[in-house]
Amino acid sequence: MRHLTIEIAGLDAGTTLLAPAGMTTPSETVAGVTVGGGRIVEVLLEADLGLAALRIEAAGGALTLRHEIASWGAAYPEVIFAPRATRYTTPADDLAQASREVARAAGGGAAGIAALVAEAEARFAYAHPEVRFNDGTEAVPYLSCGLTPGSCVDINTYLVASLRAAGFEAGYVYGYFFPAEKGGMTDDSHCWVVTRHGGTVQHWDIAHHMKAGLGPTRPALNPRPGWRVALGHSMGHRYGTGPESAAVKLLSEPMAIGVDGQVGPVSLVARLAAP
């Protein structure tokens, strides 16, 4: 059993947070979570995705979430691969057409998947832009030429929409990656893409290939040395019902809930260690 600890400092008493409860993957399971410096007020469900979120009230000062990570797992849930009609996953018509053409030209199948991964990689320069390429759009737009600045979120948004448009099973998974050189510590979440074709599951991390200069993206869960923990999947979530429900693009790390129901980021440090 390993433990993922998330530390958040400087919270006012009564601050409300929304945090992912975790998920199961083929390699591991988030088996439980405890909270220090606050209390779990409610467990909220995302019924369409089979996920849960914790509504947490901070006592003030530092707050700690401690996830128990078991070494047993199970197949990815089917819902990961199911297309959903959200503005984060629906491809624009020209993106859908271009994606089908790329996959067909490569011969389809596993070669088609690899071609679409290469196509997505060729459209982005790794960065964290203030304005994302799909902000304000109702579908994922086609990037026809040049390089667009984008983070792992942006790159994988584009890739999942492209793969699904071409008829491939693809999912968006997120959590934390702990680089080996940082000794099990990070201050940011990370996301990656999972594909399934002919019964074979593969993992794709374009951003890590770009950042580490690893060359053209190849399937691997950890192309960079390190460890990762998945806490959720998919984009376009709604937790709870009624006027107090929270709608979020994704819930990869704890977020503060304002009085208007809007969520915002918090500063954190995540650590992964054995018991």
N, C-alpha and C positions, 0 to 999 in steps of 0.2 A: 504494500500500500504506500503510495506517495501522497504528498500533500501540496496543494496549490494555495498559497496565502496571498491575499490581496490587501494591501494596507493603504488607507486613505486618511490623511491628516487634516487637521484644522476645520472640522465640521462644526457648525453651530448646533446646539441642542435642538432637537425637533426636526432637523433636516430629514427629508424623505428621499430615499434612494430606490431605484429599480435595478435589480441585478439578476443576471442569468443563473438559473439553478443548475444547468449543465445538461449533458446528453451522453449517449452511448455510441461508440464507434467500434470498428472491428478490433482495435488494439487496446481499448480501455473504456472505463465507465466512471463518470462522476457519481460516486455512490452516496454522497451526503455533503452537507455544508452546515457550518456553525458560524455564529456571528459574535464578535466581541466588541464592546463599545457601542452597542445598540441592540435592537431586538427585531426579530422578524414579525411584522404585523400581519402579513397576509401572503398566501401563495396564490399567484394569478396564473391562469392557464391561457395558452395560445392554442385554441382547440383545433384549428386547421393544420397546425404544424406539430402537434404533440409535444410542445415545449412548455416549460414553466418559468416564471420569474418570481423573485422575492421582493415584496415591498418592505423596506427596512426603515426603521426610525432610529436616527443617530442620537446617542446620549450626549454628544458634545465632545470635541477633541478628536482623538484618533478612533477609527473604526477598522476592524479586521474581519475579512471573510476567509474561512478556512475550508477548502474543498478537499474531500477525501477522493483520491484517484485510485481506483482498483485496476489491477492488471488484466482483468478479464473483460471481454467485450462481446459484441454481436454485430451482425450485418447492419449496414446503414439503413435507417428506416426508409421505406419506399417513398414517403412524401418528399424526401430530399430531391429525388429525381423527377418529380411531377411538375410540369409547367403550371405556373400560376399567373393570373392576369393582374399584375401590378406594374406600376410605371418603372419599377426597378428591374424587371425581368422580361417585359414584353419588347421584342425588337421592333424598330421602325421597319416599314415595308422595304426600304432600300437595303437595310442591314440584313433582313431576312433573305432577300434575293441574292445578295452578294455572298452570304454565308453558304447558301446551298450551292452556289457556283464553285466556290473554293473547295468545298468538300467533294463535290462531284468530279472536279478536275484532278483531285488527288486519288481518285478511285474509290472513295467512300470508306466505310469501316474504320479500322484503327488509323489508317493513313489519313482519312478525312478529319478525324479528331486532331491528329498531330498537325495537320495543315492549318486548322482553325486556331490552334494554340500559337503557331508561328505567325499567323496573320494578326492576332491580337497583340503579340509581342512587338510586331513591326509598327503598330499604330501609336505606341506610347513611349514617352520618356519618363522615367520614374521621378516623381515629385509629389509634394503635398500642396496642390493649388487651393487657394481660397474659394475659387469657383470651380465646381466639378463639371465635367463635360456634359453631363445629363441633368444638371440643375434646371428646373423649370420646364422640363419636357415630360410628356405623358408616355413616352416610349424611349427605349435606348437608341440613340441616334447612330447613324452610320458615319464612321470616320474614314473618308475616302482617300485622303492624301496627307502627307506631312506627319509630324509627331505631335501628339497631344500630351501635356503634362498630366500625370495621374498616379495615384497611390495604388496599393494592392486592392483597395475597395473598388476603385474606378476600373482598373484592368480586369478584375474578375467579374464585375458587373457586365462589361462588354463581352467577355469570353463566354459566360454562361448564356447570355442572350443569343450569341452567335451559334453556340453548340446546339441549343434547343431549337433554334430556327432551322437548322440542318437536320433535325430529327434525332439527335443524339441525347442520351440520358446524361444529364449533368447537374451537379449541385454545388451550392456555395456554402462552405463551412468556415467557421471562425472561432477564435479563442486566443491563445497566446503561443508565441514561439520564444524559446529561451536559447539564445546563442551559446554554444559551448564556451566561447571565450569570456562570457559574462558570468559564468558560474551559477547558472540557474536564476537569473534576475532579469527583468525587463520592466519598462514603464509604458508599454504600448501594446495594444492588441494586434492581431494579425488574421488574415483570411487566406483561403486557398480554394481550389476547385477540385471536385471529385467527378470522374466520369465512369460510366459502366457500359461496356459493350461486349456482347458475346459472353457474358458472365464474368468478364475481367474488370476489376476495379482498379483505376489508376488515379494518382494524385498529381496535380500540376501547380507549381508555384513560380509563376513568371517573375514576380517582383523579386524573389530571392535570387533568381538567375541574373536579373539585371543588376541588383545592388552588389552582388558578390563577384560579378564578372565571370560567371560560369559558362558563358557561351549560350548557344540556342537551348531553349527550354526543353528538358526531357522529363518524363514522368518519374517522380520520387517524392516521398512524403517529407524527407528532410534533405534537400539538395545541399544545404549548408549544414555543417555539424551542429547538432543541438537537439532539443526536445520540444514537442508541442503538445498542447492540451486543447481539445475541442470543447467549447461550451454551448454552441448553438449552430443553427444552419438557416439558410434561406433569408430572403429580404421581404419587407412589408409585413410587420407584426402588429397585432393589437392585443393588449393584455387587459383583462377585466371587461366589464360591461357598464353601460350607462355613462353619465357625465364624468365619472372619475376614471374611465378607461384611458389607457395610454397607447397612442399609436407611434411606432418607431420604425425607422428603416431597418435596423437590426439592433440586437442587444448583445454586444460582444463583451462589454465590461460594465461595471456599475455606473449609473447615470443619476443625476439629481433631478427630482421632479419639482417644478415650480408651482406656485399657487394657481397658475392658469392651466396646469396639466401638461405643460411642455417640458421636455427633458433636455438636459444639458450635460456636458462632460465634467468629470472631476479629475484631479491629479492623483495618480496612484503609483504604487510600486508593487509588482507581482513577483513572487518567488516560488520556485519549484524545488522541493527537497524530499528526501526520504524521511520516514518518521524517526 
